[in-house]
Amino acid sequence: MPIELTSLSQSSLQDYNDCPRRFELRYLQRLAYPAIETEPALENEKHQREGEYFHRLVQQYFIGIPAEQVAKTANTDNLQRWWDNFINNKNLTGLKDLAGLRTEVTLSAPLGSFRLIAKYDLIAMDGKKFYIYDWKTYRKRPKSEFLAIRLQTRVYRALLVQAGAFLNGGKPIAPEQIEMIYWFSDFPNDPAHFPYQADQFKRDWDALTRYAEEIKSASSYPKTEDTNRCLYCPYRSYCNRGIRAGDGLDAELETEAEELFDINFEQIGEIEF
Ligand code: SF4
């Protein structure tokens, strides 16, 4: 029995964009991933867990836990290397001194008949601009052109315009005041920067609204015609699109669904509606 969906996120929208069938399986039927059967898949899962843990370490740092204490819990090779890359990056550690700093903040705003929700790793305000930081533990540094069109980049900036007034003394944040930065824990000196402008915001919000309308009225969820997407899709055994996994590195972008269902709605900053 499909679940009544009330909210959308960058992950669910990305899935809908990439393959409506995957959106249906993951967000309407909420099917668990098929069992993991191969060693590379186990490796990938371990890497993913370490990535989640790294986010916690950085959050602890920004809420004021001493770096030496946080470092002690970076207890795998990956975590140690990522932590070292982070703590030695003065551009990042320097953010700690800013007054306007929010970690793990969730914003929401109405989008058609849904709520659009996003959880931000860090929003930093230096008095002039709002910087959205997102920590990525990818093993490959994606091309910036690829990231520019990802729904995360579009949703996070647009939603901060729509729902970020409470961070700005009650005044809406202008698109030009926003910049999104992906920082890659294995490529610490090569972050990807995405400033924002009013025309981009308009284009993004119009597109997001169209997605919401389409999802609301959809009666079927076709499989993607691009079978390359199936190579690293965790649902491929449901679709007769092969059993063997594709390249585990490419899978990182495909399996990045955040657990939207765990978000505590009491803590969401939003505009009233
Ligand atoms: S296996 Fe292919 S068709 Fe099936 S959900 Fe995944 S991407 Fe879509």
Boltz pocket constraint, residues with backbone or C-beta under 6 A from the ligand:
constraints:
  - pocket:
      binder: B
      contacts: [[A, 18], [A, 19], [A, 21], [A, 22], [A, 25], [A, 222], [A, 223], [A, 224], [A, 226], [A, 227], [A, 229], [A, 230], [A, 233], [A, 234], [A, 235], [A, 236], [A, 237], [A, 238], [A, 239], [A, 241]]
      max_distance: 6.0
